[in-house]
Amino acid sequence: MLEKVEDINFLNQLKNPKDIMDLLNVLEEIDKKGKNSKYFSDIFSILFSWTIDSKDKDNNFIDLFSKMMSDEHMPVYLMNKRVNHSKNILLSGGYSQDLFDDNAIEYLLMFMKLEDIILVLIFCLAYSERSNKEVMKIEEFKIWKKSIHRQYMKENIEDLRESEFLCELCEGSMVSHFISEEFIKWMWESIFKPFDENLYEEFMKLGEDGTRSNFSLDRYFVVRLLLCSYDNRLASLYDFKEDNKHKIEKELSSIKVILENENIYLF
């Protein structure tokens, strides 16, 4: 069966969405009855992977399955699976440039709730620093911004502030593999505050004492630009010490294009 779904020519014979749904429903029922059965998981993984494969993006089956995945009325088990699979792809850290070139990142983020997007965002930023990669291109920033704003229509980040989300971010996620629980808590609280010199010096001190690692100032600013309220996104270094101004200007030079795109002028 696995060999069949790995063959795009075989999949193209499935022209009716109901046929695909019937197949997935049967596999899900088989897995429920079998202790170690994972037919549904394995088959779904292959089918879903086809939808983000740039080589076959114009394929009839892929178009059909992509539309199915965008259906808000699909069974709950499928909704959960598409979210988890989307997260796993992005949390792998090693996704290719093709995901950006073919809008697959936006497609994957479309299925996630706000807390999922925040978790993946922080992980990707921490992973990029640990891997000595570029912070973020402007094209990628725009995708994150669009995806987060889409969720703001359904959820509010203020609602997450007092929820169990922070515990999940600290304890039960890939994020805590790269950055400390203490820094995660500090960063989460800090996005609800304006960026002033006291906050900057707190940030720097966390780096000096080893609490903050794998998270540079430019990455922290990307988080603020994407998650802070309008007032807290604004930042002015007018009253900062001259030494701090020079340090910040140097550290944020890597995201100058993003700052200008967001109309953030620090000096």
N, C-alpha and C positions, 0 to 999 in steps of 0.2 A: 504493500500500500504506500509506503514511504517513497519508493521508487517512482510510483505513478504520479504523486503530487509534486515530485521534483522535476517532472517533465511538463514544461509549459504547453506543449502541444496536446497532451492529454487534458490538461485543465481547460484548454480552449473549447473542448467538447461540452463543457458544462455551461450552457448558455442561459439557463434559467436560475435566478438567485435562489429559488425555492430548493433546487437540487443541492446547492451548496449548503444551505441552511439545514436541510434534512440530513445530509452527511455529517455535519458537525453535531447535530442533536443526537444522532445515533452513537457517535463516538463518545460524546459526553456521558450518555447513559451506560455505555460499556465500562467506562472508567469508574463510574460510581459503584458498579457492582464488583469490580476487580480490585483487590488490595493494592497491587503494584502496577496496575494498568495506567498507562499515560498516552493512549492512542490520540486522544483529543489534543493534548498539549503538544505532542510532537508534530501532528498534522497542522495544527493551527500555526505553530511557529514557522513552518515552511511556507504556508499560504500567506501569512502576514509579511514575511520577508520578501516575497515576490513584489509586494506593493511598494517597497522602497528600493527596488533594484533598478538602477538607472538604465541598464542595458535593455530592459523590456518595458519601459514605462508607457509605451503606446499600445501595449498588448490588450486585446479585448477582455481576457479574463481578469487582468490586473485592474482595469477600469471598473469592471463589474464588482470585484471584491472590495476595491477601495470605497465605492459608493455604499456597499453593504456595511462597511466598518464605520461609516459616517452616519448611519441610521440611529437616531436617538431612541428608537423603540425596539431595539434588538434585545434578546434575552439577557438577564442580569449576568449570567455566567460568562457570556461573550463580552459584555461591557467590561467586566473585571479583568478578563484575560487581555483585552486589547490595551487597557491602561498599564497592566503589569508588564506586558511585553514591550510596550513603548518605553516605559521607564528603564527596563533592563537593557535595551539597545543603547540608550543615552548614558546609562550608568556604567556601560562597559568601558567608557573612556577612550576607546580606540576607534570610534566611528570615523568614516572617511569623509573627504571633502565632497564626495558625491552627494551626501545628505544635504549639504548646503546648496550645492549647485542645482539640485532638482527639487528644492522646497520640501524635502522629506522631513527636515527638522520641524518645520511648521506643521506638517501633517501629524507627526508623532505627538507634538505638544497639544494639538487640538483635542486629544482625547483625555487630557489630564485635568484634574482639579488644580486650584491655585496652589495648595500646599505641595502637590506633586511637582509642579513647575518650579517652585522656590527651592525645593530639595535638590532637584536635578541641576538647577542653575548654580547653586553654591558648590555642588560636587564638581561640575564641569570647570568652574573657575579654579577651584583648589587643585584639580587634576592637571589643568594646563600649567599651573606654576610648578608643580612637582615634576612635570615632564619637560620643563623649560620651553614651553610653547608660548606663542603670542597670546596676549590677554583675550582680545576679541576683536574681530573685524566689524566695521560699521554695518555690513550686511547682516551678520549674525545678530548684532545688537538689535537691529530693527525687527528681526523675527521674534526674539524674546519679548521685546516691548509689545508687539502686536498680540502675541499669545497671552501675555499677562493682562493687558487691557481688555481682551475678550472675556477673560474670567472675572474681571472686575464688574462686568455686567451681571454676574451671578453671585459672586462672593466679594467680601470686603476684607482686606488684610487686617483691619482692626478686629474683626471677629476671630482671627487666628491668634491674636496677641495673648489672650487669656485661655486658649484652648490647650489640648494635649499635644498640639503640633510640635512645640519646642522639645518636649520629651522625646518624641519620635525622631526629631532631627538630631538630638544629642545621642540617643542610645540605639535606636533600631534602624539605622540607615548607613549607607556607604559614606555619607559625609563625615561621620566621626572617625573614619579610617585615616583621614587626611588632616583634620583640624581638631583641636582639643574641645572638650565639652565646655570648658570655661570661656573660651573665645567665642564659640557658637552662641552661648547665652548673652555675652556682651554685645556681639554684633546684632543679634535679633532685637535687643532692647534699644540699641543705638539708632536703628533706622526710624524709630519713632521720635527722635530728637533732632534738633538742627545741628549742622556741622559747624562747631565753633572751635576755638583754639584748645579749650579744655578737652574736648572730645578727641581732637587730633593727638594731643599729648598722651591721652589714655591709650589710644591705638598704638602709638610708638612704644610706650612703656610695656605693653603686652608682648611686643616683639622682642624687646630687650631682655625680659625675664623668662622667655621661652614659652609663654602661654600661646602666643600667636606664631604659627608657622604655616607655610604653604598658602599664605594669603596676603598679598602685597596691597599697598594703598590704592593702586590703580584698579585692582580687582574689587576692593571694598567700595570704591566709588561707582563701579558698574552696578553693584548690588543696590546702592543708594539711588542711583538714577532710575533703576527699574522698579524699586519697591517703595520708596519714600513718598509721602504726600507731596503735593506741589510746593508748599512752603519749606518743607525740610529738604527737598531736592536742591533748592537754591543754596548757593554757597558763595561767600565773599571772604577774601583774605585781607581785606582792607585794614583791619585792626590787629592782624597777626604780627608776631615778631618777624623782623626781616630774615633772620636765619631760617625760621620755619617756612616762610614764603618761598625761599629758594629751594628748600628741600621738597616741598609739595609740588612746585612747578616742575622740578626734575622728575619726580616719581610719576606725575600724571602726564608727562609728555607722550607716553605710549598710547594714551586714549584721547589725544587732542582732537581728533576728528569726531569722536563720539561726543565729547563735551561741546564742541561747536555745533554739532547737529542738534543738541538739546538746548542750545542757547545758554550754556553755562560758561560764563567768563569770570574767572576767579580774580583777575587783576584789573 
